[in-house]
């Protein structure tokens, strides 16, 4: 099972500000990569799976390590 990254609120906010700056500079791919590198909170991943389906969630490229740590490695298949 992948180790969940622990990201503080400060780190999330700092990354969010960096994403905004990258977008302003037109560096959209870098902004997307940075945003998706942060672990999606488990409760949001669970909601997104229920709302959009596991396959759609996987295709987004979000870091799902927190959800895997909380719900188990096979949570997307349940």
Biopython code that builds the backbone (N, CA, C, O; Angstrom):
import numpy as np
from Bio.PDB.StructureBuilder import StructureBuilder

atoms = [
    (1, "UNK", "N", (0.846, -1.181, 0.000)),
    (1, "UNK", "CA", (0.000, 0.000, 0.000)),
    (1, "UNK", "C", (0.887, 1.238, 0.000)),
    (1, "UNK", "O", (1.832, 1.317, 0.785)),
    (2, "UNK", "N", (0.598, 2.212, -0.871)),
    (2, "UNK", "CA", (1.416, 3.426, -0.906)),
    (2, "UNK", "C", (1.332, 4.191, 0.412)),
    (2, "UNK", "O", (0.286, 4.224, 1.061)),
    (3, "UNK", "N", (2.432, 4.792, 0.788)),
    (3, "UNK", "CA", (2.466, 5.614, 1.987)),
    (3, "UNK", "C", (1.772, 6.937, 1.697)),
    (3, "UNK", "O", (2.085, 7.610, 0.714)),
    (4, "UNK", "N", (0.826, 7.307, 2.558)),
    (4, "UNK", "CA", (0.133, 8.585, 2.377)),
    (4, "UNK", "C", (1.096, 9.721, 2.692)),
    (4, "UNK", "O", (1.814, 9.684, 3.690)),
    (5, "UNK", "N", (1.101, 10.718, 1.838)),
    (5, "UNK", "CA", (1.884, 11.909, 2.113)),
    (5, "UNK", "C", (1.145, 12.716, 3.164)),
    (5, "UNK", "O", (-0.080, 12.834, 3.118)),
    (6, "UNK", "N", (1.878, 13.264, 4.096)),
    (6, "UNK", "CA", (1.264, 14.158, 5.055)),
    (6, "UNK", "C", (1.588, 15.572, 4.608)),
    (6, "UNK", "O", (2.748, 15.984, 4.578)),
    (7, "UNK", "N", (0.548, 16.300, 4.263)),
    (7, "UNK", "CA", (0.714, 17.661, 3.774)),
    (7, "UNK", "C", (-0.058, 18.583, 4.700)),
    (7, "UNK", "O", (-1.262, 18.416, 4.899)),
    (8, "UNK", "N", (0.635, 19.545, 5.255)),
    (8, "UNK", "CA", (0.001, 20.473, 6.186)),
    (8, "UNK", "C", (-0.884, 21.471, 5.434)),
    (8, "UNK", "O", (-0.778, 21.631, 4.218)),
    (9, "UNK", "N", (-1.743, 22.125, 6.179)),
    (9, "UNK", "CA", (-2.586, 23.167, 5.595)),
    (9, "UNK", "C", (-1.716, 24.255, 4.971)),
    (9, "UNK", "O", (-2.021, 24.755, 3.889)),
    (10, "UNK", "N", (-0.643, 24.616, 5.650)),
    (10, "UNK", "CA", (0.262, 25.641, 5.122)),
    (10, "UNK", "C", (0.841, 25.217, 3.771)),
    (10, "UNK", "O", (0.928, 26.023, 2.845)),
    (11, "UNK", "N", (1.235, 23.948, 3.668)),
    (11, "UNK", "CA", (1.782, 23.445, 2.410)),
    (11, "UNK", "C", (0.734, 23.455, 1.301)),
    (11, "UNK", "O", (1.039, 23.784, 0.155)),
    (12, "UNK", "N", (-0.502, 23.094, 1.646)),
    (12, "UNK", "CA", (-1.589, 23.138, 0.655)),
    (12, "UNK", "C", (-1.829, 24.572, 0.182)),
    (12, "UNK", "O", (-1.967, 24.825, -1.015)),
    (13, "UNK", "N", (-1.876, 25.493, 1.119)),
    (13, "UNK", "CA", (-2.112, 26.892, 0.752)),
    (13, "UNK", "C", (-0.959, 27.455, -0.074)),
    (13, "UNK", "O", (-1.184, 28.179, -1.044)),
    (14, "UNK", "N", (0.266, 27.127, 0.304)),
    (14, "UNK", "CA", (1.439, 27.595, -0.456)),
    (14, "UNK", "C", (1.411, 27.040, -1.875)),
    (14, "UNK", "O", (1.685, 27.756, -2.838)),
    (15, "UNK", "N", (1.077, 25.761, -1.993)),
    (15, "UNK", "CA", (0.989, 25.153, -3.325)),
    (15, "UNK", "C", (-0.124, 25.806, -4.132)),
    (15, "UNK", "O", (0.026, 26.031, -5.333)),
    (16, "UNK", "N", (-1.240, 26.111, -3.477)),
    (16, "UNK", "CA", (-2.348, 26.775, -4.161)),
    (16, "UNK", "C", (-1.943, 28.133, -4.708)),
    (16, "UNK", "O", (-2.318, 28.496, -5.823)),
    (17, "UNK", "N", (-1.184, 28.878, -3.932)),
    (17, "UNK", "CA", (-0.708, 30.182, -4.393)),
    (17, "UNK", "C", (0.254, 30.017, -5.567)),
    (17, "UNK", "O", (0.232, 30.809, -6.509)),
    (18, "UNK", "N", (1.093, 28.994, -5.510)),
    (18, "UNK", "CA", (2.029, 28.728, -6.612)),
    (18, "UNK", "C", (1.257, 28.348, -7.874)),
    (18, "UNK", "O", (1.618, 28.762, -8.975)),
    (19, "UNK", "N", (0.191, 27.558, -7.711)),
    (19, "UNK", "CA", (-0.650, 27.177, -8.853)),
    (19, "UNK", "C", (-1.245, 28.426, -9.500)),
    (19, "UNK", "O", (-1.245, 28.550, -10.725)),
    (20, "UNK", "N", (-1.741, 29.332, -8.702)),
    (20, "UNK", "CA", (-2.328, 30.573, -9.223)),
    (20, "UNK", "C", (-1.277, 31.369, -9.999)),
    (20, "UNK", "O", (-1.560, 31.873, -11.086)),
    (21, "UNK", "N", (-0.077, 31.482, -9.454)),
    (21, "UNK", "CA", (0.994, 32.214, -10.143)),
    (21, "UNK", "C", (1.362, 31.544, -11.463)),
    (21, "UNK", "O", (1.549, 32.222, -12.474)),
    (22, "UNK", "N", (1.464, 30.224, -11.457)),
    (22, "UNK", "CA", (1.784, 29.509, -12.698)),
    (22, "UNK", "C", (0.694, 29.727, -13.749)),
    (22, "UNK", "O", (0.987, 29.920, -14.928)),
    (23, "UNK", "N", (-0.556, 29.694, -13.312)),
    (23, "UNK", "CA", (-1.665, 29.936, -14.253)),
    (23, "UNK", "C", (-1.603, 31.348, -14.821)),
    (23, "UNK", "O", (-1.821, 31.540, -16.017)),
    (24, "UNK", "N", (-1.310, 32.333, -13.986)),
    (24, "UNK", "CA", (-1.190, 33.719, -14.451)),
    (24, "UNK", "C", (-0.093, 33.859, -15.498)),
    (24, "UNK", "O", (-0.194, 34.681, -16.409)),
    (25, "UNK", "N", (0.954, 33.053, -15.362)),
    (25, "UNK", "CA", (2.078, 33.089, -16.294)),
    (25, "UNK", "C", (1.809, 32.241, -17.542)),
    (25, "UNK", "O", (2.642, 32.178, -18.447)),
    (26, "UNK", "N", (0.647, 31.596, -17.582)),
    (26, "UNK", "CA", (0.307, 30.764, -18.720)),
    (26, "UNK", "C", (0.959, 29.390, -18.690)),
    (26, "UNK", "O", (0.952, 28.676, -19.693)),
    (27, "UNK", "N", (1.512, 29.020, -17.563)),
    (27, "UNK", "CA", (2.194, 27.732, -17.408)),
    (27, "UNK", "C", (1.195, 26.708, -16.855)),
    (27, "UNK", "O", (1.352, 26.196, -15.746)),
    (28, "UNK", "N", (0.178, 26.431, -17.650)),
    (28, "UNK", "CA", (-0.964, 25.640, -17.203)),
    (28, "UNK", "C", (-0.615, 24.187, -16.911)),
    (28, "UNK", "O", (-1.134, 23.615, -15.952)),
    (29, "UNK", "N", (0.237, 23.588, -17.702)),
    (29, "UNK", "CA", (0.624, 22.195, -17.467)),
    (29, "UNK", "C", (1.373, 22.055, -16.146)),
    (29, "UNK", "O", (1.134, 21.117, -15.385)),
    (30, "UNK", "N", (2.278, 22.991, -15.878)),
    (30, "UNK", "CA", (3.007, 22.966, -14.598)),
    (30, "UNK", "C", (2.046, 23.152, -13.428)),
    (30, "UNK", "O", (2.189, 22.507, -12.390)),
    (31, "UNK", "N", (1.074, 24.031, -13.601)),
    (31, "UNK", "CA", (0.083, 24.267, -12.546)),
    (31, "UNK", "C", (-0.717, 23.002, -12.274)),
    (31, "UNK", "O", (-0.945, 22.641, -11.120)),
    (32, "UNK", "N", (-1.139, 22.335, -13.331)),
    (32, "UNK", "CA", (-1.921, 21.112, -13.174)),
    (32, "UNK", "C", (-1.093, 20.025, -12.491)),
    (32, "UNK", "O", (-1.581, 19.334, -11.597)),
    (33, "UNK", "N", (0.153, 19.880, -12.914)),
    (33, "UNK", "CA", (1.025, 18.862, -12.318)),
    (33, "UNK", "C", (1.245, 19.114, -10.825)),
    (33, "UNK", "O", (1.214, 18.180, -10.023)),
    (34, "UNK", "N", (1.464, 20.363, -10.462)),
    (34, "UNK", "CA", (1.654, 20.694, -9.054)),
    (34, "UNK", "C", (0.396, 20.395, -8.258)),
    (34, "UNK", "O", (0.461, 19.786, -7.191)),
    (35, "UNK", "N", (-0.731, 20.814, -8.767)),
    (35, "UNK", "CA", (-1.993, 20.590, -8.066)),
    (35, "UNK", "C", (-2.275, 19.104, -7.889)),
    (35, "UNK", "O", (-2.697, 18.676, -6.815)),
    (36, "UNK", "N", (-2.047, 18.328, -8.919)),
    (36, "UNK", "CA", (-2.329, 16.893, -8.845)),
    (36, "UNK", "C", (-1.284, 16.118, -8.051)),
    (36, "UNK", "O", (-1.521, 14.965, -7.690)),
    (37, "UNK", "N", (-0.137, 16.722, -7.771)),
    (37, "UNK", "CA", (0.878, 16.036, -6.971)),
    (37, "UNK", "C", (0.506, 16.009, -5.491)),
    (37, "UNK", "O", (0.978, 15.150, -4.746)),
    (38, "UNK", "N", (-0.325, 16.935, -5.071)),
    (38, "UNK", "CA", (-0.762, 16.966, -3.670)),
    (38, "UNK", "C", (-1.793, 15.874, -3.433)),
    (38, "UNK", "O", (-2.647, 15.642, -4.288)),
    (39, "UNK", "N", (-1.732, 15.197, -2.284)),
    (39, "UNK", "CA", (-2.720, 14.156, -2.031)),
    (39, "UNK", "C", (-4.117, 14.746, -1.864)),
    (39, "UNK", "O", (-4.322, 15.704, -1.118)),
    (40, "UNK", "N", (-5.063, 14.155, -2.571)),
    (40, "UNK", "CA", (-6.461, 14.541, -2.442)),
    (40, "UNK", "C", (-6.966, 14.011, -1.104)),
    (40, "UNK", "O", (-6.784, 12.827, -0.821)),
    (41, "UNK", "N", (-7.585, 14.830, -0.280)),
    (41, "UNK", "CA", (-8.102, 14.316, 0.994)),
    (41, "UNK", "C", (-9.010, 13.104, 0.764)),
    (41, "UNK", "O", (-9.786, 13.062, -0.191)),
    (42, "UNK", "N", (-8.897, 12.130, 1.653)),
    (42, "UNK", "CA", (-9.620, 10.866, 1.500)),
    (42, "UNK", "C", (-11.129, 11.075, 1.347)),
    (42, "UNK", "O", (-11.759, 10.424, 0.515)),
    (43, "UNK", "N", (-11.703, 11.963, 2.130)),
    (43, "UNK", "CA", (-13.154, 12.159, 2.064)),
    (43, "UNK", "C", (-13.589, 12.749, 0.717)),
    (43, "UNK", "O", (-14.688, 12.461, 0.241)),
    (44, "UNK", "N", (-12.740, 13.565, 0.109)),
    (44, "UNK", "CA", (-13.067, 14.127, -1.206)),
    (44, "UNK", "C", (-12.942, 13.041, -2.274)),
    (44, "UNK", "O", (-13.769, 12.952, -3.181)),
    (45, "UNK", "N", (-11.895, 12.214, -2.157)),
    (45, "UNK", "CA", (-11.728, 11.113, -3.105)),
    (45, "UNK", "C", (-12.918, 10.156, -3.035)),
    (45, "UNK", "O", (-13.403, 9.693, -4.067)),
    (46, "UNK", "N", (-13.384, 9.862, -1.833)),
    (46, "UNK", "CA", (-14.534, 8.966, -1.658)),
    (46, "UNK", "C", (-15.786, 9.575, -2.296)),
    (46, "UNK", "O", (-16.547, 8.877, -2.967)),
    (47, "UNK", "N", (-15.994, 10.869, -2.085)),
    (47, "UNK", "CA", (-17.146, 11.558, -2.674)),
    (47, "UNK", "C", (-17.048, 11.547, -4.198)),
    (47, "UNK", "O", (-18.035, 11.283, -4.886)),
    (48, "UNK", "N", (-15.854, 11.833, -4.722)),
    (48, "UNK", "CA", (-15.666, 11.877, -6.174)),
    (48, "UNK", "C", (-15.899, 10.502, -6.797)),
    (48, "UNK", "O", (-16.464, 10.399, -7.886)),
    (49, "UNK", "N", (-15.465, 9.451, -6.110)),
    (49, "UNK", "CA", (-15.703, 8.091, -6.610)),
    (49, "UNK", "C", (-17.203, 7.821, -6.693)),
    (49, "UNK", "O", (-17.694, 7.285, -7.686)),
    (50, "UNK", "N", (-17.917, 8.195, -5.644)),
    (50, "UNK", "CA", (-19.374, 7.972, -5.622)),
    (50, "UNK", "C", (-20.075, 8.811, -6.688)),
    (50, "UNK", "O", (-21.004, 8.335, -7.340)),
    (51, "UNK", "N", (-19.644, 10.031, -6.863)),
    (51, "UNK", "CA", (-20.297, 10.981, -7.785)),
    (51, "UNK", "C", (-19.975, 10.701, -9.252)),
    (51, "UNK", "O", (-20.859, 10.748, -10.107)),
    (52, "UNK", "N", (-18.682, 10.404, -9.541)),
    (52, "UNK", "CA", (-18.229, 10.297, -10.922)),
    (52, "UNK", "C", (-17.802, 8.892, -11.341)),
    (52, "UNK", "O", (-17.693, 8.601, -12.532)),
    (53, "UNK", "N", (-17.562, 8.030, -10.365)),
    (53, "UNK", "CA", (-17.114, 6.669, -10.647)),
    (53, "UNK", "C", (-15.611, 6.524, -10.509)),
    (53, "UNK", "O", (-14.856, 7.485, -10.651)),
    (54, "UNK", "N", (-15.198, 5.296, -10.229)),
    (54, "UNK", "CA", (-13.778, 5.012, -10.000)),
    (54, "UNK", "C", (-12.931, 5.305, -11.226)),
    (54, "UNK", "O", (-11.860, 5.903, -11.119)),
    (55, "UNK", "N", (-13.408, 4.885, -12.386)),
    (55, "UNK", "CA", (-12.616, 5.078, -13.612)),
    (55, "UNK", "C", (-12.371, 6.556, -13.894)),
    (55, "UNK", "O", (-11.259, 6.945, -14.251)),
    (56, "UNK", "N", (-13.393, 7.371, -13.736)),
    (56, "UNK", "CA", (-13.240, 8.810, -13.965)),
    (56, "UNK", "C", (-12.264, 9.418, -12.964)),
    (56, "UNK", "O", (-11.461, 10.282, -13.316)),
    (57, "UNK", "N", (-12.339, 8.965, -11.716)),
    (57, "UNK", "CA", (-11.421, 9.479, -10.696)),
    (57, "UNK", "C", (-9.980, 9.113, -11.033)),
    (57, "UNK", "O", (-9.083, 9.945, -10.898)),
    (58, "UNK", "N", (-9.752, 7.900, -11.461)),
    (58, "UNK", "CA", (-8.407, 7.461, -11.830)),
    (58, "UNK", "C", (-7.873, 8.303, -12.993)),
    (58, "UNK", "O", (-6.707, 8.697, -12.992)),
    (59, "UNK", "N", (-8.719, 8.574, -13.973)),
    (59, "UNK", "CA", (-8.300, 9.339, -15.152)),
    (59, "UNK", "C", (-7.886, 10.772, -14.822)),
    (59, "UNK", "O", (-7.137, 11.384, -15.584)),
    (60, "UNK", "N", (-8.363, 11.317, -13.699)),
    (60, "UNK", "CA", (-8.005, 12.692, -13.344)),
    (60, "UNK", "C", (-6.531, 12.849, -13.040)),
    (60, "UNK", "O", (-5.967, 13.930, -13.202)),
    (61, "UNK", "N", (-5.900, 11.753, -12.592)),
    (61, "UNK", "CA", (-4.486, 11.834, -12.242)),
    (61, "UNK", "C", (-4.220, 12.355, -10.847)),
    (61, "UNK", "O", (-3.065, 12.600, -10.498)),
    (62, "UNK", "N", (-5.252, 12.533, -10.038)),
    (62, "UNK", "CA", (-5.054, 13.016, -8.669)),
    (62, "UNK", "C", (-4.248, 12.019, -7.862)),
    (62, "UNK", "O", (-4.303, 10.816, -8.116)),
    (63, "UNK", "N", (-3.510, 12.511, -6.906)),
    (63, "UNK", "CA", (-2.762, 11.695, -5.960)),
    (63, "UNK", "C", (-3.780, 11.148, -4.951)),
    (63, "UNK", "O", (-4.356, 11.912, -4.176)),
    (64, "UNK", "N", (-4.000, 9.838, -4.961)),
    (64, "UNK", "CA", (-5.009, 9.199, -4.112)),
    (64, "UNK", "C", (-4.390, 8.468, -2.926)),
    (64, "UNK", "O", (-5.024, 7.581, -2.354)),
    (65, "UNK", "N", (-3.172, 8.821, -2.551)),
    (65, "UNK", "CA", (-2.467, 8.098, -1.490)),
    (65, "UNK", "C", (-3.178, 8.175, -0.142)),
    (65, "UNK", "O", (-3.162, 7.198, 0.607)),
    (66, "UNK", "N", (-3.798, 9.300, 0.189)),
    (66, "UNK", "CA", (-4.516, 9.407, 1.464)),
    (66, "UNK", "C", (-5.722, 8.482, 1.489)),
    (66, "UNK", "O", (-5.985, 7.842, 2.507)),
    (67, "UNK", "N", (-6.451, 8.402, 0.400)),
    (67, "UNK", "CA", (-7.613, 7.512, 0.333)),
    (67, "UNK", "C", (-7.176, 6.057, 0.414)),
    (67, "UNK", "O", (-7.824, 5.255, 1.086)),
    (68, "UNK", "N", (-6.088, 5.708, -0.260)),
    (68, "UNK", "CA", (-5.584, 4.338, -0.203)),
    (68, "UNK", "C", (-5.149, 3.980, 1.207)),
    (68, "UNK", "O", (-5.385, 2.861, 1.663)),
    (69, "UNK", "N", (-4.513, 4.920, 1.906)),
    (69, "UNK", "CA", (-4.078, 4.666, 3.276)),
    (69, "UNK", "C", (-5.275, 4.507, 4.215)),
    (69, "UNK", "O", (-5.248, 3.675, 5.122)),
    (70, "UNK", "N", (-6.315, 5.296, 4.001)),
    (70, "UNK", "CA", (-7.483, 5.252, 4.890)),
    (70, "UNK", "C", (-8.443, 4.115, 4.559)),
    (70, "UNK", "O", (-8.962, 3.465, 5.466)),
    (71, "UNK", "N", (-8.687, 3.864, 3.271)),
    (71, "UNK", "CA", (-9.719, 2.898, 2.863)),
    (71, "UNK", "C", (-9.154, 1.566, 2.383)),
    (71, "UNK", "O", (-9.907, 0.614, 2.181)),
    (72, "UNK", "N", (-7.838, 1.488, 2.198)),
    (72, "UNK", "CA", (-7.208, 0.254, 1.726)),
    (72, "UNK", "C", (-6.894, 0.339, 0.238)),
    (72, "UNK", "O", (-7.471, 1.156, -0.480)),
    (73, "UNK", "N", (-5.970, -0.515, -0.223)),
    (73, "UNK", "CA", (-5.504, -0.418, -1.603)),
    (73, "UNK", "C", (-6.566, -0.781, -2.643)),
    (73, "UNK", "O", (-6.433, -0.410, -3.809)),
    (74, "UNK", "N", (-7.609, -1.493, -2.242)),
    (74, "UNK", "CA", (-8.635, -1.906, -3.199)),
    (74, "UNK", "C", (-9.923, -1.087, -3.090)),
    (74, "UNK", "O", (-10.968, -1.507, -3.586)),
    (75, "UNK", "N", (-9.850, 0.077, -2.444)),
    (75, "UNK", "CA", (-11.052, 0.871, -2.194)),
    (75, "UNK", "C", (-11.760, 1.317, -3.477)),
    (75, "UNK", "O", (-12.976, 1.507, -3.479)),
    (76, "UNK", "N", (-11.016, 1.481, -4.547)),
    (76, "UNK", "CA", (-11.642, 1.915, -5.793)),
    (76, "UNK", "C", (-12.477, 0.801, -6.420)),
    (76, "UNK", "O", (-13.389, 1.078, -7.200)),
    (77, "UNK", "N", (-12.178, -0.441, -6.092)),
    (77, "UNK", "CA", (-12.887, -1.573, -6.662)),
    (77, "UNK", "C", (-14.065, -2.037, -5.836)),
    (77, "UNK", "O", (-14.789, -2.943, -6.249)),
    (78, "UNK", "N", (-14.270, -1.441, -4.689)),
    (78, "UNK", "CA", (-15.370, -1.869, -3.794)),
    (78, "UNK", "C", (-16.663, -1.193, -4.173)),
    (78, "UNK", "O", (-17.691, -1.427, -3.537)),
]
sb = StructureBuilder()
sb.init_structure("model")
sb.init_model(0)
sb.init_chain("A")
sb.init_seg("    ")
for serial, (resi, resn, name, xyz) in enumerate(atoms, 1):
    if name == "N":
        sb.init_residue(resn, " ", resi, " ")
    sb.init_atom(name, np.array(xyz, "f"), 0.0, 1.0, " ", f" {name:<3s}", serial, name[0])
structure = sb.get_structure()
